[in-house]
Amino acid sequence: MGDPSDLCNIFDGEKMAKNFNGQKTAKLGTEKKSAVVNVQTEERLKEVASIFEEKGWKYTIGLEPDKPEDITDLEILSNPPKSKIAEKKVGRNEPCPCGSGNKYKKCCGK
């Protein structure tokens, strides 16, 4: 793992200030944090720009024919993460969901 004194440095106040400043990060596709994509052709540049314009997102597109296309920010904006709904847990003393009639702790909760 390394020098044990490194662990102490993790919690050093000065290092914590560098890692966490308490401010929210800007939302992708806004004035403060525009989406950045790179494409290889003029045709693709126009296609991607029309998508950004249609959605009203702020963007910067780089035309770099010698580098691979990178549209990660566009994919993130187009497919935002879905919220997950947690399933209700079965209590130890509730009837078992398998239908046996026994308490969960005596049946499937072993």
Phi and psi in degrees as GROMACS dihedral restraints (atoms count N, CA, C in turn):
[ dihedral_restraints ]
;  ai    aj    ak    al  type     phi  dphi    fc
    3     4     5     6     1   125.5    20    10
    4     5     6     7     1  -166.1    20    10
    6     7     8     9     1   -69.4    20    10
    7     8     9    10     1   128.9    20    10
    9    10    11    12     1   -59.3    20    10
   10    11    12    13     1   -24.8    20    10
   12    13    14    15     1   -68.8    20    10
   13    14    15    16     1   -18.2    20    10
   15    16    17    18     1   -62.6    20    10
   16    17    18    19     1   -33.5    20    10
   18    19    20    21     1   -62.3    20    10
   19    20    21    22     1   -38.2    20    10
   21    22    23    24     1   -66.0    20    10
   22    23    24    25     1   -34.1    20    10
   24    25    26    27     1   -68.4    20    10
   25    26    27    28     1   -25.5    20    10
   27    28    29    30     1   -61.3    20    10
   28    29    30    31     1   -38.8    20    10
   30    31    32    33     1   -95.9    20    10
   31    32    33    34     1     7.0    20    10
   33    34    35    36     1   -63.3    20    10
   34    35    36    37     1   130.6    20    10
   36    37    38    39     1   -54.4    20    10
   37    38    39    40     1   -38.2    20    10
   39    40    41    42     1   -67.5    20    10
   40    41    42    43     1   -43.3    20    10
   42    43    44    45     1   -67.9    20    10
   43    44    45    46     1   -36.0    20    10
   45    46    47    48     1   -63.1    20    10
   46    47    48    49     1   -37.7    20    10
   48    49    50    51     1   -64.6    20    10
   49    50    51    52     1   -33.4    20    10
   51    52    53    54     1   -71.5    20    10
   52    53    54    55     1   -33.9    20    10
   54    55    56    57     1   -86.0    20    10
   55    56    57    58     1   -30.2    20    10
   57    58    59    60     1  -139.1    20    10
   58    59    60    61     1   116.0    20    10
   60    61    62    63     1  -105.8    20    10
   61    62    63    64     1     1.6    20    10
   63    64    65    66     1    81.7    20    10
   64    65    66    67     1     0.2    20    10
   66    67    68    69     1  -100.6    20    10
   67    68    69    70     1   146.9    20    10
   69    70    71    72     1   -71.8    20    10
   70    71    72    73     1   148.6    20    10
   72    73    74    75     1   -84.2    20    10
   73    74    75    76     1   150.0    20    10
   75    76    77    78     1   -72.5    20    10
   76    77    78    79     1   149.1    20    10
   78    79    80    81     1   -73.9    20    10
   79    80    81    82     1   138.5    20    10
   81    82    83    84     1   -64.3    20    10
   82    83    84    85     1   136.5    20    10
   84    85    86    87     1    91.0    20    10
   85    86    87    88     1    13.1    20    10
   87    88    89    90     1  -110.8    20    10
   88    89    90    91     1   177.7    20    10
   90    91    92    93     1   -57.0    20    10
   91    92    93    94     1   -42.5    20    10
   93    94    95    96     1   -73.8    20    10
   94    95    96    97     1   -28.0    20    10
   96    97    98    99     1  -142.1    20    10
   97    98    99   100     1    84.8    20    10
   99   100   101   102     1   -75.9    20    10
  100   101   102   103     1   152.1    20    10
  102   103   104   105     1   -73.2    20    10
  103   104   105   106     1   141.4    20    10
  105   106   107   108     1  -120.3    20    10
  106   107   108   109     1   123.0    20    10
  108   109   110   111     1  -131.7    20    10
  109   110   111   112     1   155.7    20    10
  111   112   113   114     1  -126.4    20    10
  112   113   114   115     1   132.4    20    10
  114   115   116   117     1  -126.3    20    10
  115   116   117   118     1   169.0    20    10
  117   118   119   120     1  -102.9    20    10
  118   119   120   121     1   -22.9    20    10
  120   121   122   123     1  -128.7    20    10
  121   122   123   124     1   159.0    20    10
  123   124   125   126     1   -63.2    20    10
  124   125   126   127     1   -39.6    20    10
  126   127   128   129     1   -61.1    20    10
  127   128   129   130     1   -45.5    20    10
  129   130   131   132     1   -66.6    20    10
  130   131   132   133     1   -35.8    20    10
  132   133   134   135     1   -59.4    20    10
  133   134   135   136     1   -46.0    20    10
  135   136   137   138     1   -65.1    20    10
  136   137   138   139     1   -39.6    20    10
  138   139   140   141     1   -62.8    20    10
  139   140   141   142     1   -48.6    20    10
  141   142   143   144     1   -67.1    20    10
  142   143   144   145     1   -40.6    20    10
  144   145   146   147     1   -62.3    20    10
  145   146   147   148     1   -37.7    20    10
  147   148   149   150     1   -65.9    20    10
  148   149   150   151     1   -34.6    20    10
  150   151   152   153     1   -64.4    20    10
  151   152   153   154     1   -46.4    20    10
  153   154   155   156     1   -62.3    20    10
  154   155   156   157     1   -44.1    20    10
  156   157   158   159     1   -62.7    20    10
  157   158   159   160     1   -42.8    20    10
  159   160   161   162     1   -59.8    20    10
  160   161   162   163     1   -40.4    20    10
  162   163   164   165     1   -85.9    20    10
  163   164   165   166     1   -14.8    20    10
  165   166   167   168     1    80.7    20    10
  166   167   168   169     1    20.2    20    10
  168   169   170   171     1   -86.2    20    10
  169   170   171   172     1   146.1    20    10
  171   172   173   174     1   -83.5    20    10
  172   173   174   175     1   141.2    20    10
  174   175   176   177     1  -152.3    20    10
  175   176   177   178     1   163.9    20    10
  177   178   179   180     1  -135.4    20    10
  178   179   180   181     1   125.2    20    10
  180   181   182   183     1  -115.7    20    10
  181   182   183   184     1   129.8    20    10
  183   184   185   186     1  -104.8    20    10
  184   185   186   187     1   134.0    20    10
  186   187   188   189     1  -101.0    20    10
  187   188   189   190     1   104.2    20    10
  189   190   191   192     1  -132.0    20    10
  190   191   192   193     1    92.2    20    10
  192   193   194   195     1   -63.1    20    10
  193   194   195   196     1   -25.1    20    10
  195   196   197   198     1   -90.5    20    10
  196   197   198   199     1    -3.7    20    10
  198   199   200   201     1  -114.7    20    10
  199   200   201   202     1   155.0    20    10
  201   202   203   204     1   -68.3    20    10
  202   203   204   205     1   151.4    20    10
  204   205   206   207     1   -65.7    20    10
  205   206   207   208     1   138.2    20    10
  207   208   209   210     1  -133.0    20    10
  208   209   210   211     1   102.4    20    10
  210   211   212   213     1  -119.7    20    10
  211   212   213   214     1    34.5    20    10
  213   214   215   216     1   -58.0    20    10
  214   215   216   217     1   -45.0    20    10
  216   217   218   219     1   -62.7    20    10
  217   218   219   220     1   -37.5    20    10
  219   220   221   222     1   -65.2    20    10
  220   221   222   223     1   -40.7    20    10
  222   223   224   225     1   -65.2    20    10
  223   224   225   226     1   -38.3    20    10
  225   226   227   228     1   -65.1    20    10
  226   227   228   229     1   -43.4    20    10
  228   229   230   231     1   -68.5    20    10
  229   230   231   232     1   -36.1    20    10
  231   232   233   234     1   -74.1    20    10
  232   233   234   235     1   -29.7    20    10
  234   235   236   237     1  -125.9    20    10
  235   236   237   238     1    73.6    20    10
  237   238   239   240     1   -66.3    20    10
  238   239   240   241     1   150.4    20    10
  240   241   242   243     1   -64.2    20    10
  241   242   243   244     1   140.4    20    10
  243   244   245   246     1   -85.7    20    10
  244   245   246   247     1   147.2    20    10
  246   247   248   249     1   -73.6    20    10
  247   248   249   250     1   140.1    20    10
  249   250   251   252     1   -99.3    20    10
  250   251   252   253     1   137.9    20    10
  252   253   254   255     1  -103.7    20    10
  253   254   255   256     1   121.8    20    10
  255   256   257   258     1   -73.6    20    10
  256   257   258   259     1   137.4    20    10
  258   259   260   261     1   -76.4    20    10
  259   260   261   262     1   149.9    20    10
  261   262   263   264     1   -72.6    20    10
  262   263   264   265     1   130.3    20    10
  264   265   266   267     1   -80.1    20    10
  265   266   267   268     1   148.4    20    10
  267   268   269   270     1   -84.0    20    10
  268   269   270   271     1   129.0    20    10
  270   271   272   273     1   -72.8    20    10
  271   272   273   274     1   154.1    20    10
  273   274   275   276     1   -57.5    20    10
  274   275   276   277     1   -38.4    20    10
  276   277   278   279     1   -97.7    20    10
  277   278   279   280     1     7.7    20    10
  279   280   281   282     1   -85.1    20    10
  280   281   282   283     1   159.6    20    10
  282   283   284   285     1   -61.2    20    10
  283   284   285   286     1   143.7    20    10
  285   286   287   288     1   -68.2    20    10
  286   287   288   289     1   136.3    20    10
  288   289   290   291     1   -68.4    20    10
  289   290   291   292     1   -10.0    20    10
  291   292   293   294     1   -74.9    20    10
  292   293   294   295     1   -13.9    20    10
  294   295   296   297     1    93.0    20    10
  295   296   297   298     1    10.8    20    10
  297   298   299   300     1   -73.0    20    10
  298   299   300   301     1   -21.7    20    10
  300   301   302   303     1    92.1    20    10
  301   302   303   304     1   -11.3    20    10
  303   304   305   306     1   -84.0    20    10
  304   305   306   307     1   164.5    20    10
  306   307   308   309     1   -68.9    20    10
  307   308   309   310     1   151.0    20    10
  309   310   311   312     1   -57.0    20    10
  310   311   312   313     1   -40.3    20    10
  312   313   314   315     1   -67.9    20    10
  313   314   315   316     1   -22.4    20    10
  315   316   317   318     1   -96.5    20    10
  316   317   318   319     1    -9.5    20    10
  318   319   320   321     1  -113.0    20    10
  319   320   321   322     1   -93.5    20    10
  321   322   323   324     1   -89.3    20    10
  322   323   324   325     1    -9.8    20    10
  324   325   326   327     1   -91.3    20    10
  325   326   327   328     1    19.1    20    10
